[in-house]
């Protein structure tokens, strides 16, 4: 089925729930895995999200995505879920502006508070997100689909295992797990003034390690030591200890291991016009630099969950 025909069919099925579709859908930029459209139903605007092909192979649970997004919306940190079907997720459109990595580094308090609220929400998700397991799964899928594992893959798996040995998944909580800059927005009020920070794109949400979210955020937004300390201070509500800072830096490495492996499996299964191999190579390179740093061994010795 052509994308336009698929979208038209989905919009027709949504009309009994949301009202008559008005005007033409507007494709939204961003996103490597899915397609997103701004659509008006019954006088209100929504975002209709269509999953990409074979996304379950990436460890994505659409049920977990829906539940996590809905739970986060009740906390005021995500757009409201308006409808969900097997082939789409619909959320209320939010007037917003993008967030820059510079803003996050300069003032990490809002995102730290949002993550802490979600982590402590008690939301039960039907998916688990733990990087050592994902690396094994991604490797299996890649080989089964006729792909090959690049040389750095085993090093990434070893690094993830060493980190998991000192930071085990012993107190799992609901997590977002994909804190790229593009997945954070600032909602705007009626006057156009900034209202509050929101998290979007919950497709990798799962039960995981709370510090992975912090490390993932920090590495994806180039946090320096001052920004790391500010993030942990706001998240913990006190000054971070040396062992907690070490744990955050190890989770930055864990995040790169996952991103690199994700690029490897995507280069095998995805039909999108995107250089996933180059994406993987960038993250393998950053991971190798981090694990070659003498401080890596110090972090392993000092880390506390």
N, C-alpha and C positions, 0 to 999 in steps of 0.2 A: 504493500500500500504506500502511495506517495505521501510525504509529510503533510501536504496541504489537505489531502483527503482524510488522513488520520486525524488531524486537528479538527476538521469540520465535523467529523463523527463524534469526537469527544465533546465539542461545544454543544452539539445537539443533545447529547445525553445529560449535559449539565444544566440545560435550560429549565427543566422541571424543578431543579433544586435552587437555582439562583436567579431565574428570570430570563427574559428574552435577550439573546446576545445582540449587542448594538455596535455597528461600525466594524471596521476591519481589525483583527488581532495585530498587535505590534510586537515584533520580535525584540527581546531584550538581550543586550550584549552580556558577555561573561558566561562562564561555565564551560567546562570541557566535556562533561559527561552527559548533560541533559540539554533540553531546549525549553526556553521559558518565554511566555507571551503575556503581554498586558492586554486584558480583555474586559470589556464593559458588559455587565449583565444587569438588567433591571435597574439601570441608573446608577449602579455602583461599580467600582473598578476592582479587578482582581488580577492576580498573577497565576497563570495556569502553567504547571510544570510537567513536562513530558519526560519520563526516564529514558535514558539511552539504552541501546541494545546490550544484553548480557551483563547488566550491572550487578546482578547477584554474584557474579564471579569475582567482583571486587570486594566482597564482604558487606555489601549494602543490603539492609533490610528495609523495605518500604513501610512495613508496619512500624518498625522502630523510628523511622524518620517522621511518620505522621504523629506518633505518640509523643516523641520528644518535642516536635514543633508545637503541638497543642499545649503541652505542659509548660514550655517556655513562654508561650503566649499568655498563659494565666499569670505568669510572673512579670509580664510587661516587658519581656526582653526578646520577643519574636512576633512576627505578624500572625494574626489570627487565622487558624485553619477553617476554611469555609466549606470544603468538600474534599472527599478523597475517593478515588476509584483505583482499580488495579493498574490502570495506565495513566493516571494523572494525580497530582496533588494541587489543590487550589487554596491560595491564601489571599487575604485582603491586601489590596495594594496599599502601600504606605508611602506617602510623600517623604522623600528622604534625600540625603546627599551622601556621597561616598566618604569613607574615612581614610586618611593617609597613615602610612606606617609611622611617619614623623609625629603625628598627633598621638598615636598609641604609645609611642616611646616617651613622649613628653608628659603624658597624663594617663597612666595605665589604670587609674583607680576605677573608672566606670566598667571596664571590661573585667577587671578582677572581681568586682562586686557581683556582676552579672553571672560570671562563672561559678562563684561560690554559692550563689542562690540556687543555681540549677543543680550543682553537685550535691547540695544538701536538701534537695527537694523530695528525695525518696521516690522519684519517678522510676517505675519498673519498665524496663525495655526488653523486648524479645530478641536481643542481639548482644553479642560480647565483642568488645574491641580490645585486642591485646596484640601488640606488634609481633612478638615472636611467633604466635600462631598464624598471623596474617602472612608473615614471610614464608612460612611453610606452605600455606594455601596458595599464595601467588606463584611459588616455584612449581607446585604440582600442576596448576592450571597452565602455566607457560609451557611446560614440557609436554603435557597432554595435547595442547593445541599446536604442537610442532615448533615451538619457539626454543630458544637457547638462553641459558642463564649466563650473563656476562661475568667475567672474572671477579669483579668486586662483590658479587652477590654473597658468596660465602663469608667474606669479611664482614659484611653488613649483618648477616645472620649471627655470626660469632659476637659482634659488638652488642647486638640486641640481647643475646643470651647472657652476656656478662653483666649488662645493666639490670636485667630482670632478676639476676641472682641477688643483687643488693637492694633492688626496689621491686619486690614481688607484688603481684596483684592480690594483696591480702585484704584490702578494704575497698572493694570496687564500688563505684558510684556512677550515675548517669553522666555521660560526657558528650561533648559536641564532636571533637576529634578532627576538625578540618578548619582551623582558624587562620585561613588565608585572609589577607587584608580585604579582598573583595567580598568576603562573607560577613563583614561587619558594616553596618550602616548607621547613620544618625537620622532618626525620625524627626520630621519638621512639624511644628505646630501650625495652627491656622494662619498665623502671621508670617510664617516662613522662618521663625526662629528655631534653633535647635531644641529638640525636646528631650530625647533620650537615646542611648545607644541600644541597638538591636542586633541580634545574631540571625543570619539567614543560612539556607542550605544545610539542613540537618540530616542529610542522607547517610553520613557515616556515623551518626549517633549510635552509641552502644554503652553497655556497662563496661567501664574500664578504670584506668588509674587517673585520679584527679590531677596529678602532676604532669601527665602527658599533655593535657589541655594547655597547661601553663608553658611547658617546653615547646609545644607545637606553635603556640602564639608567639613566643619569644623568638624562635628561629625564623619563622616566616615573616617576621616584621623587624628583623635585624636589631633586636634589643641589645644594648650594651650593658655593662655591669650595673650602672646607675639605674637604668630602666628595669633590669631584672630585680634589683632590690626594691624598687618602688612597686612593682607588680606583686612580689611576695608579701611586702609590708601591707598592701591594701587587701590582699587575699586572706592573710593570716590575722590581720588586726593587731599586729605587733611587729617588732623588728625580726627579720629572719635570722636564723642561726646559720652558721657556716655549713653544717650538714644539709640544711634545706636548700641553700644556694647551690651546693654541689649536686643535689638531686635534680634541681631544675636544669642545670647544664647537661647532665646525663640524659634527661628527657629530650633536650634539643637534638642530641645524637640519635636517640630512639626515633624521633620524628623524621629525621633524614633517612634513616634505614627504611622506614615505611614508605616515604615518598619515592625513594629510588626504586624499591621493589614494585610499587604501584606503576611507575613508568615502564618497568620491564613487562609486566603482565598486560598493560594497556597497549604496548607496542605490538603485542601478539594478537589480542582479541578485538581491539577497537577498529572501527571503520572510519573514524573521524580523521580529517586532514590536519594532523597535529604531530609534531616531532616528539613522540614520547621517549624515544631512545636518547635524544639530547637532554630531555627533562630528567631522565634517570641518571644520566652521566653527571649532570650538575650536582645532584644530591649525593651520588656516590663520592664525588670529589670533595664536597664539603664534609661528609662523614669521615673520609680518610684523613683529611686535615685535622679534624677534631680528635680522632683516636690516635693520631701520631703526636699530638701535643702532650708533653710530659705531665701536664695537669690532669689529663684523662685518668691516669692511674690514681692520682691523688683524689679525684672526685669519687672514684669507685670505693676508695678506702674511707672517705669522709661522709658519703651520702647517707641521709636518714629520710625516711618517708614522712 
